[in-house]
Amino acid sequence: MAEVLNDLDVVALLTPVPDHGLGVGQTGTIVYVHRGGEAYEVEFPLAPRRSVVLTIKPEQIITLKGLPVAPAV
């Protein structure tokens, strides 16, 4: 089973959504998880003060991870 993503995870599209002007690599933020990860509501920013929220299947996105935290010196 694939990893279940969480609210506020940052993701990128693996497939385009041309009806909404979104291409591969477009980033967005998960705002709702459906039934343990069957689908996700993802908010994609389009322009300042403008975004679109779409229902996206898990196979359409990849989670983006930040850089590892550097050890304290």
Secondary structure, 3 states (H helix, E strand, C coil): CCCCCCCCCEEEECCCEHHHCECCCCEEEEEEEECCCCEEEEEEEEECCEEEEEEECHHHEEECCCCCCCCCC
